[in-house]
Amino acid sequence: MTSGPTRYAVIDVETTGLRPSWHDRIVEVGVVLLDPRGLVTGEWSTLVNPERDLGPQRIRGLTAAGVRHAPTFKEIAGSLAGDPADRA
């Protein structure tokens, strides 16, 4: 028998849209780490430069100026690819 996870990672993303065929991209990532009881043990978030137009900016409350100097997804992908619970 294996025991359940000791921690959970809840990940939320904001995107330029919902159609990858239109080259929509991630513009914000947020991660909340929780213990088995649901208590927050860590948080991390970043804006992401989508390297394209943001689309309707009023929907997300983000601006092109706000993401211009943010890291690209390629630059943060390694931080998300592993087990986020290891980084609490």
N, CA, C and O atoms as a CHARMM CRD file, in Angstrom:
* protein
*
  352
    1    1 MET  N      0.84600  -1.17200   0.00000 PROA 1      0.00000
    2    1 MET  CA     0.00000   0.00000   0.00000 PROA 1      0.00000
    3    1 MET  C      0.89800   1.24400   0.00000 PROA 1      0.00000
    4    1 MET  O      1.89100   1.31100   0.72400 PROA 1      0.00000
    5    2 THR  N      0.52700   2.21100  -0.81900 PROA 2      0.00000
    6    2 THR  CA     1.28600   3.46100  -0.84900 PROA 2      0.00000
    7    2 THR  C      0.52400   4.53000  -0.09000 PROA 2      0.00000
    8    2 THR  O     -0.70700   4.54600  -0.07800 PROA 2      0.00000
    9    3 SER  N      1.25000   5.39600   0.52300 PROA 3      0.00000
   10    3 SER  CA     0.59500   6.48900   1.23200 PROA 3      0.00000
   11    3 SER  C      0.26800   7.60200   0.24700 PROA 3      0.00000
   12    3 SER  O      0.85900   7.68200  -0.83000 PROA 3      0.00000
   13    4 GLY  N     -0.66300   8.44900   0.61200 PROA 4      0.00000
   14    4 GLY  CA    -1.06100   9.55700  -0.24500 PROA 4      0.00000
   15    4 GLY  C      0.00100  10.63500  -0.27000 PROA 4      0.00000
   16    4 GLY  O      0.97200  10.57600   0.48400 PROA 4      0.00000
   17    5 PRO  N     -0.18000  11.61400  -1.13000 PROA 5      0.00000
   18    5 PRO  CA     0.79900  12.69200  -1.22600 PROA 5      0.00000
   19    5 PRO  C      0.87900  13.46500   0.09100 PROA 5      0.00000
   20    5 PRO  O     -0.11200  13.61100   0.80600 PROA 5      0.00000
   21    6 THR  N      2.05800  13.94700   0.38500 PROA 6      0.00000
   22    6 THR  CA     2.21600  14.73300   1.60200 PROA 6      0.00000
   23    6 THR  C      1.88300  16.19000   1.37400 PROA 6      0.00000
   24    6 THR  O      1.59300  16.92000   2.32200 PROA 6      0.00000
   25    7 ARG  N      1.92400  16.62300   0.11600 PROA 7      0.00000
   26    7 ARG  CA     1.58600  18.00000  -0.22500 PROA 7      0.00000
   27    7 ARG  C      0.89800  18.03200  -1.58400 PROA 7      0.00000
   28    7 ARG  O      1.01600  17.10400  -2.38400 PROA 7      0.00000
   29    8 TYR  N      0.18500  19.11100  -1.81800 PROA 8      0.00000
   30    8 TYR  CA    -0.51300  19.30600  -3.08100 PROA 8      0.00000
   31    8 TYR  C     -0.09700  20.64300  -3.67800 PROA 8      0.00000
   32    8 TYR  O      0.20600  21.59000  -2.95200 PROA 8      0.00000
   33    9 ALA  N     -0.08500  20.71200  -4.99100 PROA 9      0.00000
   34    9 ALA  CA     0.15800  21.96800  -5.68600 PROA 9      0.00000
   35    9 ALA  C     -1.07300  22.29400  -6.52600 PROA 9      0.00000
   36    9 ALA  O     -1.51200  21.48300  -7.34100 PROA 9      0.00000
   37   10 VAL  N     -1.61800  23.47600  -6.32100 PROA 10     0.00000
   38   10 VAL  CA    -2.74200  23.96800  -7.11600 PROA 10     0.00000
   39   10 VAL  C     -2.16600  25.02700  -8.04600 PROA 10     0.00000
   40   10 VAL  O     -1.58000  26.01100  -7.59600 PROA 10     0.00000
   41   11 ILE  N     -2.33900  24.81700  -9.34200 PROA 11     0.00000
   42   11 ILE  CA    -1.74200  25.70700 -10.33400 PROA 11     0.00000
   43   11 ILE  C     -2.84900  26.39900 -11.12300 PROA 11     0.00000
   44   11 ILE  O     -3.79000  25.75500 -11.58600 PROA 11     0.00000
   45   12 ASP  N     -2.72600  27.70800 -11.26800 PROA 12     0.00000
   46   12 ASP  CA    -3.68900  28.49700 -12.03300 PROA 12     0.00000
   47   12 ASP  C     -2.92400  29.28300 -13.08600 PROA 12     0.00000
   48   12 ASP  O     -1.84300  29.80800 -12.81800 PROA 12     0.00000
   49   13 VAL  N     -3.48700  29.36300 -14.28000 PROA 13     0.00000
   50   13 VAL  CA    -2.85400  30.12900 -15.34600 PROA 13     0.00000
   51   13 VAL  C     -3.85800  31.09500 -15.96400 PROA 13     0.00000
   52   13 VAL  O     -5.06000  30.83300 -15.99200 PROA 13     0.00000
   53   14 GLU  N     -3.34600  32.19800 -16.44900 PROA 14     0.00000
   54   14 GLU  CA    -4.10900  33.13900 -17.26500 PROA 14     0.00000
   55   14 GLU  C     -3.47400  33.09900 -18.64400 PROA 14     0.00000
   56   14 GLU  O     -2.25500  32.98400 -18.77500 PROA 14     0.00000
   57   15 THR  N     -4.30300  33.19300 -19.66300 PROA 15     0.00000
   58   15 THR  CA    -3.80700  33.09000 -21.03200 PROA 15     0.00000
   59   15 THR  C     -4.30600  34.24900 -21.89300 PROA 15     0.00000
   60   15 THR  O     -5.18600  35.01300 -21.49600 PROA 15     0.00000
   61   16 THR  N     -3.71500  34.35300 -23.08400 PROA 16     0.00000
   62   16 THR  CA    -4.16400  35.36900 -24.03700 PROA 16     0.00000
   63   16 THR  C     -5.46500  34.95500 -24.70200 PROA 16     0.00000
   64   16 THR  O     -6.10100  35.76800 -25.37400 PROA 16     0.00000
   65   17 GLY  N     -5.86200  33.72700 -24.52900 PROA 17     0.00000
   66   17 GLY  CA    -7.09100  33.19500 -25.12500 PROA 17     0.00000
   67   17 GLY  C     -7.15200  31.70000 -24.91300 PROA 17     0.00000
   68   17 GLY  O     -6.33400  31.13600 -24.18500 PROA 17     0.00000
   69   18 LEU  N     -8.11200  31.05800 -25.54100 PROA 18     0.00000
   70   18 LEU  CA    -8.33200  29.62300 -25.32100 PROA 18     0.00000
   71   18 LEU  C     -8.06800  28.75700 -26.54700 PROA 18     0.00000
   72   18 LEU  O     -8.45300  27.58800 -26.56700 PROA 18     0.00000
   73   19 ARG  N     -7.42300  29.30500 -27.56100 PROA 19     0.00000
   74   19 ARG  CA    -7.22400  28.56100 -28.80400 PROA 19     0.00000
   75   19 ARG  C     -5.74000  28.44900 -29.15700 PROA 19     0.00000
   76   19 ARG  O     -5.16800  29.38700 -29.71200 PROA 19     0.00000
   77   20 PRO  N     -5.11200  27.31900 -28.84300 PROA 20     0.00000
   78   20 PRO  CA    -3.70800  27.14100 -29.21100 PROA 20     0.00000
   79   20 PRO  C     -3.47000  27.33200 -30.71200 PROA 20     0.00000
   80   20 PRO  O     -2.39700  27.78000 -31.11700 PROA 20     0.00000
   81   21 SER  N     -4.46800  26.99100 -31.53700 PROA 21     0.00000
   82   21 SER  CA    -4.30600  27.15100 -32.98300 PROA 21     0.00000
   83   21 SER  C     -4.16600  28.62800 -33.36900 PROA 21     0.00000
   84   21 SER  O     -3.68800  28.94000 -34.46000 PROA 21     0.00000
   85   22 TRP  N     -4.58100  29.53400 -32.48100 PROA 22     0.00000
   86   22 TRP  CA    -4.42300  30.97100 -32.70700 PROA 22     0.00000
   87   22 TRP  C     -3.16300  31.48500 -32.01400 PROA 22     0.00000
   88   22 TRP  O     -2.95100  32.69300 -31.90400 PROA 22     0.00000
   89   23 HSD  N     -2.33600  30.56200 -31.55200 PROA 23     0.00000
   90   23 HSD  CA    -1.07300  30.88800 -30.86000 PROA 23     0.00000
   91   23 HSD  C     -1.30400  31.60900 -29.53800 PROA 23     0.00000
   92   23 HSD  O     -0.51200  32.46200 -29.13800 PROA 23     0.00000
   93   24 ASP  N     -2.40500  31.25500 -28.85800 PROA 24     0.00000
   94   24 ASP  CA    -2.64000  31.81800 -27.53000 PROA 24     0.00000
   95   24 ASP  C     -1.58000  31.28300 -26.58100 PROA 24     0.00000
   96   24 ASP  O     -1.12000  30.15000 -26.72500 PROA 24     0.00000
   97   25 ARG  N     -1.20000  32.10000 -25.61600 PROA 25     0.00000
   98   25 ARG  CA    -0.08900  31.79100 -24.72200 PROA 25     0.00000
   99   25 ARG  C     -0.44400  32.10700 -23.27200 PROA 25     0.00000
  100   25 ARG  O     -1.38900  32.84800 -22.99800 PROA 25     0.00000
  101   26 ILE  N      0.31900  31.54000 -22.35900 PROA 26     0.00000
  102   26 ILE  CA     0.18800  31.81800 -20.93800 PROA 26     0.00000
  103   26 ILE  C      0.77500  33.19800 -20.63500 PROA 26     0.00000
  104   26 ILE  O      1.84600  33.54300 -21.13400 PROA 26     0.00000
  105   27 VAL  N      0.05900  34.00000 -19.80300 PROA 27     0.00000
  106   27 VAL  CA     0.54900  35.32000 -19.42200 PROA 27     0.00000
  107   27 VAL  C      0.73800  35.46600 -17.91200 PROA 27     0.00000
  108   27 VAL  O      1.31800  36.45100 -17.45500 PROA 27     0.00000
  109   28 GLU  N      0.25700  34.50300 -17.13900 PROA 28     0.00000
  110   28 GLU  CA     0.44700  34.54700 -15.69200 PROA 28     0.00000
  111   28 GLU  C      0.30700  33.14500 -15.13200 PROA 28     0.00000
  112   28 GLU  O     -0.55000  32.37900 -15.57000 PROA 28     0.00000
  113   29 VAL  N      1.15200  32.80600 -14.15800 PROA 29     0.00000
  114   29 VAL  CA     1.10200  31.49400 -13.49500 PROA 29     0.00000
  115   29 VAL  C      1.10600  31.73500 -11.99300 PROA 29     0.00000
  116   29 VAL  O      1.87600  32.54900 -11.48400 PROA 29     0.00000
  117   30 GLY  N      0.24100  31.02100 -11.29600 PROA 30     0.00000
  118   30 GLY  CA     0.22200  31.06500  -9.83600 PROA 30     0.00000
  119   30 GLY  C      0.20500  29.64800  -9.29600 PROA 30     0.00000
  120   30 GLY  O     -0.51400  28.79300  -9.81300 PROA 30     0.00000
  121   31 VAL  N      0.99100  29.39300  -8.25800 PROA 31     0.00000
  122   31 VAL  CA     1.04700  28.07300  -7.62600 PROA 31     0.00000
  123   31 VAL  C      0.85300  28.27100  -6.12600 PROA 31     0.00000
  124   31 VAL  O      1.50500  29.11400  -5.50900 PROA 31     0.00000
  125   32 VAL  N     -0.05000  27.48300  -5.55200 PROA 32     0.00000
  126   32 VAL  CA    -0.24600  27.46300  -4.10500 PROA 32     0.00000
  127   32 VAL  C      0.02000  26.04300  -3.64900 PROA 32     0.00000
  128   32 VAL  O     -0.55300  25.09300  -4.18300 PROA 32     0.00000
  129   33 LEU  N      0.89500  25.90000  -2.65800 PROA 33     0.00000
  130   33 LEU  CA     1.22000  24.58500  -2.11100 PROA 33     0.00000
  131   33 LEU  C      0.41700  24.37200  -0.83600 PROA 33     0.00000
  132   33 LEU  O      0.33000  25.25600   0.01600 PROA 33     0.00000
  133   34 LEU  N     -0.17200  23.17600  -0.71900 PROA 34     0.00000
  134   34 LEU  CA    -1.02800  22.84200   0.41500 PROA 34     0.00000
  135   34 LEU  C     -0.54300  21.55500   1.07500 PROA 34     0.00000
  136   34 LEU  O     -0.01600  20.66600   0.40700 PROA 34     0.00000
  137   35 ASP  N     -0.72300  21.46400   2.38900 PROA 35     0.00000
  138   35 ASP  CA    -0.43200  20.20200   3.06300 PROA 35     0.00000
  139   35 ASP  C     -1.68100  19.31900   2.96000 PROA 35     0.00000
  140   35 ASP  O     -2.69900  19.77600   2.43800 PROA 35     0.00000
  141   36 PRO  N     -1.63700  18.08000   3.43500 PROA 36     0.00000
  142   36 PRO  CA    -2.79500  17.17900   3.28800 PROA 36     0.00000
  143   36 PRO  C     -4.08300  17.70200   3.93300 PROA 36     0.00000
  144   36 PRO  O     -5.17500  17.27200   3.56300 PROA 36     0.00000
  145   37 ARG  N     -3.96500  18.61900   4.88900 PROA 37     0.00000
  146   37 ARG  CA    -5.16200  19.18000   5.52800 PROA 37     0.00000
  147   37 ARG  C     -5.70000  20.39200   4.78500 PROA 37     0.00000
  148   37 ARG  O     -6.74200  20.93800   5.14800 PROA 37     0.00000
  149   38 GLY  N     -4.98400  20.81400   3.73800 PROA 38     0.00000
  150   38 GLY  CA    -5.42600  21.96700   2.96300 PROA 38     0.00000
  151   38 GLY  C     -4.86100  23.28400   3.44000 PROA 38     0.00000
  152   38 GLY  O     -5.28900  24.34000   2.97300 PROA 38     0.00000
  153   39 LEU  N     -3.90900  23.25200   4.35900 PROA 39     0.00000
  154   39 LEU  CA    -3.28300  24.47800   4.83400 PROA 39     0.00000
  155   39 LEU  C     -2.20200  24.91900   3.85100 PROA 39     0.00000
  156   39 LEU  O     -1.42800  24.09500   3.36200 PROA 39     0.00000
  157   40 VAL  N     -2.15000  26.19600   3.56800 PROA 40     0.00000
  158   40 VAL  CA    -1.17200  26.74800   2.62500 PROA 40     0.00000
  159   40 VAL  C      0.23000  26.66700   3.24100 PROA 40     0.00000
  160   40 VAL  O      0.46600  27.12800   4.35800 PROA 40     0.00000
  161   41 THR  N      1.15700  26.06200   2.47300 PROA 41     0.00000
  162   41 THR  CA     2.54400  25.95500   2.93500 PROA 41     0.00000
  163   41 THR  C      3.49200  26.77900   2.06600 PROA 41     0.00000
  164   41 THR  O      4.66300  26.93800   2.41300 PROA 41     0.00000
  165   42 GLY  N      3.01200  27.29700   0.95900 PROA 42     0.00000
  166   42 GLY  CA     3.85100  28.11700   0.09700 PROA 42     0.00000
  167   42 GLY  C      3.06100  28.65600  -1.07500 PROA 42     0.00000
  168   42 GLY  O      2.02500  28.10800  -1.45100 PROA 42     0.00000
  169   43 GLU  N      3.56400  29.73900  -1.65000 PROA 43     0.00000
  170   43 GLU  CA     2.92300  30.36200  -2.81300 PROA 43     0.00000
  171   43 GLU  C      4.00100  30.86800  -3.75300 PROA 43     0.00000
  172   43 GLU  O      5.09100  31.23900  -3.31600 PROA 43     0.00000
  173   44 TRP  N      3.70100  30.88400  -5.03400 PROA 44     0.00000
  174   44 TRP  CA     4.60300  31.42900  -6.03500 PROA 44     0.00000
  175   44 TRP  C      3.77000  31.89100  -7.21900 PROA 44     0.00000
  176   44 TRP  O      2.82900  31.20600  -7.61900 PROA 44     0.00000
  177   45 SER  N      4.10200  33.03300  -7.77900 PROA 45     0.00000
  178   45 SER  CA     3.40400  33.50100  -8.97800 PROA 45     0.00000
  179   45 SER  C      4.33900  34.37400  -9.79300 PROA 45     0.00000
  180   45 SER  O      5.29900  34.94400  -9.27500 PROA 45     0.00000
  181   46 THR  N      4.04100  34.46300 -11.06600 PROA 46     0.00000
  182   46 THR  CA     4.81000  35.33700 -11.94600 PROA 46     0.00000
  183   46 THR  C      3.97000  35.70600 -13.16100 PROA 46     0.00000
  184   46 THR  O      3.14300  34.92600 -13.63200 PROA 46     0.00000
  185   47 LEU  N      4.20400  36.90500 -13.65000 PROA 47     0.00000
  186   47 LEU  CA     3.69700  37.25700 -14.96900 PROA 47     0.00000
  187   47 LEU  C      4.59600  36.55000 -15.97500 PROA 47     0.00000
  188   47 LEU  O      5.74100  36.21800 -15.66800 PROA 47     0.00000
  189   48 VAL  N      4.07600  36.32500 -17.17000 PROA 48     0.00000
  190   48 VAL  CA     4.83200  35.65800 -18.22600 PROA 48     0.00000
  191   48 VAL  C      4.70000  36.48200 -19.50100 PROA 48     0.00000
  192   48 VAL  O      3.59800  36.84600 -19.91100 PROA 48     0.00000
  193   49 ASN  N      5.83400  36.76600 -20.11600 PROA 49     0.00000
  194   49 ASN  CA     5.81600  37.49300 -21.38500 PROA 49     0.00000
  195   49 ASN  C      5.39800  36.51300 -22.47300 PROA 49     0.00000
  196   49 ASN  O      6.14400  35.57900 -22.76800 PROA 49     0.00000
  197   50 PRO  N      4.21300  36.70100 -23.08700 PROA 50     0.00000
  198   50 PRO  CA     3.74000  35.74700 -24.08600 PROA 50     0.00000
  199   50 PRO  C      4.41400  35.90600 -25.45500 PROA 50     0.00000
  200   50 PRO  O      4.18300  35.10800 -26.36400 PROA 50     0.00000
  201   51 GLU  N      5.22900  36.91600 -25.58800 PROA 51     0.00000
  202   51 GLU  CA     5.91300  37.18700 -26.86100 PROA 51     0.00000
  203   51 GLU  C      4.93200  37.36600 -28.00900 PROA 51     0.00000
  204   51 GLU  O      5.20300  36.98500 -29.14800 PROA 51     0.00000
  205   52 ARG  N      3.80100  37.94700 -27.68700 PROA 52     0.00000
  206   52 ARG  CA     2.76600  38.27800 -28.66500 PROA 52     0.00000
  207   52 ARG  C      1.80900  39.27600 -28.03800 PROA 52     0.00000
  208   52 ARG  O      1.95100  39.61900 -26.86400 PROA 52     0.00000
  209   53 ASP  N      0.84400  39.74100 -28.79900 PROA 53     0.00000
  210   53 ASP  CA    -0.17600  40.65400 -28.30500 PROA 53     0.00000
  211   53 ASP  C     -0.98800  39.96800 -27.20100 PROA 53     0.00000
  212   53 ASP  O     -1.24200  38.76600 -27.27800 PROA 53     0.00000
  213   54 LEU  N     -1.39100  40.71400 -26.18800 PROA 54     0.00000
  214   54 LEU  CA    -2.17200  40.14400 -25.08700 PROA 54     0.00000
  215   54 LEU  C     -3.62500  39.88100 -25.42900 PROA 54     0.00000
  216   54 LEU  O     -4.30300  39.15000 -24.70700 PROA 54     0.00000
  217   55 GLY  N     -4.11300  40.45100 -26.49700 PROA 55     0.00000
  218   55 GLY  CA    -5.54400  40.34400 -26.76500 PROA 55     0.00000
  219   55 GLY  C     -6.28500  41.34000 -25.87600 PROA 55     0.00000
  220   55 GLY  O     -5.70400  42.34000 -25.45600 PROA 55     0.00000
  221   56 PRO  N     -7.56800  41.07900 -25.58300 PROA 56     0.00000
  222   56 PRO  CA    -8.36300  42.01300 -24.77000 PROA 56     0.00000
  223   56 PRO  C     -7.79200  42.14100 -23.35600 PROA 56     0.00000
  224   56 PRO  O     -7.93600  41.22400 -22.54800 PROA 56     0.00000
  225   57 GLN  N     -7.15800  43.24800 -23.05800 PROA 57     0.00000
  226   57 GLN  CA    -6.49700  43.43400 -21.77700 PROA 57     0.00000
  227   57 GLN  C     -7.46900  43.66700 -20.62200 PROA 57     0.00000
  228   57 GLN  O     -7.12900  43.38700 -19.47300 PROA 57     0.00000
  229   58 ARG  N     -8.64800  44.16500 -20.89700 PROA 58     0.00000
  230   58 ARG  CA    -9.61600  44.44800 -19.83300 PROA 58     0.00000
  231   58 ARG  C    -10.10500  43.17600 -19.14900 PROA 58     0.00000
  232   58 ARG  O    -10.51900  43.22800 -17.99100 PROA 58     0.00000
  233   59 ILE  N    -10.06900  42.04400 -19.83200 PROA 59     0.00000
  234   59 ILE  CA   -10.56400  40.78500 -19.26800 PROA 59     0.00000
  235   59 ILE  C     -9.70700  40.32600 -18.09700 PROA 59     0.00000
  236   59 ILE  O    -10.23800  39.90900 -17.06800 PROA 59     0.00000
  237   60 ARG  N     -8.38800  40.39800 -18.24100 PROA 60     0.00000
  238   60 ARG  CA    -7.46100  39.88700 -17.23300 PROA 60     0.00000
  239   60 ARG  C     -6.93500  40.93300 -16.27700 PROA 60     0.00000
  240   60 ARG  O     -6.42300  40.59900 -15.20900 PROA 60     0.00000
  241   61 GLY  N     -7.05500  42.19500 -16.64900 PROA 61     0.00000
  242   61 GLY  CA    -6.48000  43.25300 -15.82900 PROA 61     0.00000
  243   61 GLY  C     -4.97100  43.35500 -15.97400 PROA 61     0.00000
  244   61 GLY  O     -4.31900  44.02800 -15.17500 PROA 61     0.00000
  245   62 LEU  N     -4.41200  42.70500 -16.96900 PROA 62     0.00000
  246   62 LEU  CA    -2.98200  42.79400 -17.24800 PROA 62     0.00000
  247   62 LEU  C     -2.77100  43.76300 -18.39500 PROA 62     0.00000
  248   62 LEU  O     -3.66000  43.97000 -19.22100 PROA 62     0.00000
  249   63 THR  N     -1.58000  44.35900 -18.44100 PROA 63     0.00000
  250   63 THR  CA    -1.25900  45.27400 -19.52800 PROA 63     0.00000
  251   63 THR  C      0.00200  44.81200 -20.23900 PROA 63     0.00000
  252   63 THR  O      0.82500  44.08900 -19.67700 PROA 63     0.00000
  253   64 ALA  N      0.13400  45.24000 -21.47400 PROA 64     0.00000
  254   64 ALA  CA     1.33400  44.91300 -22.24400 PROA 64     0.00000
  255   64 ALA  C      2.57300  45.43700 -21.52500 PROA 64     0.00000
  256   64 ALA  O      3.60800  44.77100 -21.50700 PROA 64     0.00000
  257   65 ALA  N      2.47200  46.62300 -20.93500 PROA 65     0.00000
  258   65 ALA  CA     3.61400  47.18400 -20.19700 PROA 65     0.00000
  259   65 ALA  C      3.96400  46.31800 -18.99500 PROA 65     0.00000
  260   65 ALA  O      5.13500  46.19700 -18.63700 PROA 65     0.00000
  261   66 GLY  N      2.95800  45.71600 -18.37100 PROA 66     0.00000
  262   66 GLY  CA     3.19100  44.88500 -17.19300 PROA 66     0.00000
  263   66 GLY  C      3.90600  43.58000 -17.48500 PROA 66     0.00000
  264   66 GLY  O      4.62700  43.07000 -16.62700 PROA 66     0.00000
  265   67 VAL  N      3.72400  43.03000 -18.66700 PROA 67     0.00000
  266   67 VAL  CA     4.35700  41.74600 -18.99700 PROA 67     0.00000
  267   67 VAL  C      5.58900  41.90200 -19.88500 PROA 67     0.00000
  268   67 VAL  O      6.28900  40.92500 -20.14800 PROA 67     0.00000
  269   68 ARG  N      5.85400  43.10100 -20.34100 PROA 68     0.00000
  270   68 ARG  CA     6.97000  43.33200 -21.27200 PROA 68     0.00000
  271   68 ARG  C      8.29400  42.81000 -20.73300 PROA 68     0.00000
  272   68 ARG  O      9.06300  42.20500 -21.47900 PROA 68     0.00000
  273   69 HSD  N      8.57600  43.03100 -19.44900 PROA 69     0.00000
  274   69 HSD  CA     9.85600  42.62400 -18.87200 PROA 69     0.00000
  275   69 HSD  C      9.74400  41.33800 -18.04900 PROA 69     0.00000
  276   69 HSD  O     10.68800  40.96300 -17.35300 PROA 69     0.00000
  277   70 ALA  N      8.60900  40.67300 -18.12400 PROA 70     0.00000
  278   70 ALA  CA     8.42600  39.40000 -17.41700 PROA 70     0.00000
  279   70 ALA  C      9.20600  38.28900 -18.13400 PROA 70     0.00000
  280   70 ALA  O      9.51900  38.41900 -19.31800 PROA 70     0.00000
  281   71 PRO  N      9.51700  37.20400 -17.42500 PROA 71     0.00000
  282   71 PRO  CA    10.20100  36.09100 -18.08900 PROA 71     0.00000
  283   71 PRO  C      9.27600  35.42300 -19.10600 PROA 71     0.00000
  284   71 PRO  O      8.05400  35.51000 -18.98900 PROA 71     0.00000
  285   72 THR  N      9.85300  34.76700 -20.08700 PROA 72     0.00000
  286   72 THR  CA     9.05900  33.99300 -21.04600 PROA 72     0.00000
  287   72 THR  C      8.71500  32.64400 -20.41100 PROA 72     0.00000
  288   72 THR  O      9.29900  32.26300 -19.39700 PROA 72     0.00000
  289   73 PHE  N      7.77500  31.93200 -21.00800 PROA 73     0.00000
  290   73 PHE  CA     7.41800  30.62000 -20.46500 PROA 73     0.00000
  291   73 PHE  C      8.61900  29.68500 -20.50300 PROA 73     0.00000
  292   73 PHE  O      8.81100  28.88300 -19.58900 PROA 73     0.00000
  293   74 LYS  N      9.41800  29.78200 -21.54200 PROA 74     0.00000
  294   74 LYS  CA    10.61400  28.94400 -21.64700 PROA 74     0.00000
  295   74 LYS  C     11.53400  29.16200 -20.44400 PROA 74     0.00000
  296   74 LYS  O     12.17700  28.22500 -19.97100 PROA 74     0.00000
  297   75 GLU  N     11.59400  30.39300 -19.95500 PROA 75     0.00000
  298   75 GLU  CA    12.45600  30.71400 -18.82200 PROA 75     0.00000
  299   75 GLU  C     11.92900  30.18100 -17.48600 PROA 75     0.00000
  300   75 GLU  O     12.71400  29.96000 -16.56400 PROA 75     0.00000
  301   76 ILE  N     10.61600  29.97100 -17.36600 PROA 76     0.00000
  302   76 ILE  CA    10.06300  29.46900 -16.09600 PROA 76     0.00000
  303   76 ILE  C      9.64900  28.00200 -16.16000 PROA 76     0.00000
  304   76 ILE  O      9.31600  27.40900 -15.13500 PROA 76     0.00000
  305   77 ALA  N      9.66800  27.41500 -17.35200 PROA 77     0.00000
  306   77 ALA  CA     9.17500  26.04000 -17.51600 PROA 77     0.00000
  307   77 ALA  C      9.88200  25.05400 -16.60000 PROA 77     0.00000
  308   77 ALA  O      9.23800  24.15400 -16.06100 PROA 77     0.00000
  309   78 GLY  N     11.17900  25.19600 -16.41000 PROA 78     0.00000
  310   78 GLY  CA    11.91200  24.28700 -15.53300 PROA 78     0.00000
  311   78 GLY  C     11.41200  24.34000 -14.10700 PROA 78     0.00000
  312   78 GLY  O     11.41900  23.32400 -13.41300 PROA 78     0.00000
  313   79 SER  N     10.98100  25.49800 -13.66000 PROA 79     0.00000
  314   79 SER  CA    10.44000  25.63600 -12.30200 PROA 79     0.00000
  315   79 SER  C      9.10800  24.92400 -12.15300 PROA 79     0.00000
  316   79 SER  O      8.75300  24.49700 -11.05400 PROA 79     0.00000
  317   80 LEU  N      8.37300  24.79200 -13.24000 PROA 80     0.00000
  318   80 LEU  CA     7.07000  24.13400 -13.18800 PROA 80     0.00000
  319   80 LEU  C      7.13200  22.65100 -13.54400 PROA 80     0.00000
  320   80 LEU  O      6.23500  21.88900 -13.18500 PROA 80     0.00000
  321   81 ALA  N      8.18200  22.24000 -14.24500 PROA 81     0.00000
  322   81 ALA  CA     8.24700  20.86800 -14.76300 PROA 81     0.00000
  323   81 ALA  C      8.46900  19.82500 -13.67100 PROA 81     0.00000
  324   81 ALA  O      7.99200  18.69800 -13.79800 PROA 81     0.00000
  325   82 GLY  N      9.17500  20.17300 -12.61400 PROA 82     0.00000
  326   82 GLY  CA     9.42200  19.21700 -11.54600 PROA 82     0.00000
  327   82 GLY  C      8.23400  19.13500 -10.62800 PROA 82     0.00000
  328   82 GLY  O      7.13500  19.56800 -10.97300 PROA 82     0.00000
  329   83 ASP  N      8.45400  18.58300  -9.46600 PROA 83     0.00000
  330   83 ASP  CA     7.39500  18.47700  -8.44700 PROA 83     0.00000
  331   83 ASP  C      7.32400  19.78400  -7.68300 PROA 83     0.00000
  332   83 ASP  O      8.21900  20.07200  -6.88900 PROA 83     0.00000
  333   84 PRO  N      6.27100  20.60100  -7.90000 PROA 84     0.00000
  334   84 PRO  CA     6.20400  21.89000  -7.20700 PROA 84     0.00000
  335   84 PRO  C      6.23900  21.74200  -5.69300 PROA 84     0.00000
  336   84 PRO  O      6.69800  22.65000  -5.00100 PROA 84     0.00000
  337   85 ALA  N      5.76400  20.61700  -5.16200 PROA 85     0.00000
  338   85 ALA  CA     5.75300  20.42100  -3.72000 PROA 85     0.00000
  339   85 ALA  C      7.16500  20.34600  -3.15100 PROA 85     0.00000
  340   85 ALA  O      7.35200  20.58000  -1.95700 PROA 85     0.00000
  341   86 ASP  N      8.16200  20.02700  -3.97500 PROA 86     0.00000
  342   86 ASP  CA     9.54200  19.97800  -3.51300 PROA 86     0.00000
  343   86 ASP  C     10.10600  21.36400  -3.25300 PROA 86     0.00000
  344   86 ASP  O     11.16400  21.49500  -2.63700 PROA 86     0.00000
  345   87 ARG  N      9.40900  22.40900  -3.71600 PROA 87     0.00000
  346   87 ARG  CA     9.94600  23.75200  -3.58900 PROA 87     0.00000
  347   87 ARG  C      9.28600  24.54500  -2.47300 PROA 87     0.00000
  348   87 ARG  O      9.44900  25.76300  -2.40500 PROA 87     0.00000
  349   88 ALA  N      8.55400  23.88700  -1.61000 PROA 88     0.00000
  350   88 ALA  CA     7.87400  24.59700  -0.51300 PROA 88     0.00000
  351   88 ALA  C      8.87100  24.97500   0.56500 PROA 88     0.00000
  352   88 ALA  O      8.49600  25.57800   1.57000 PROA 88     0.00000
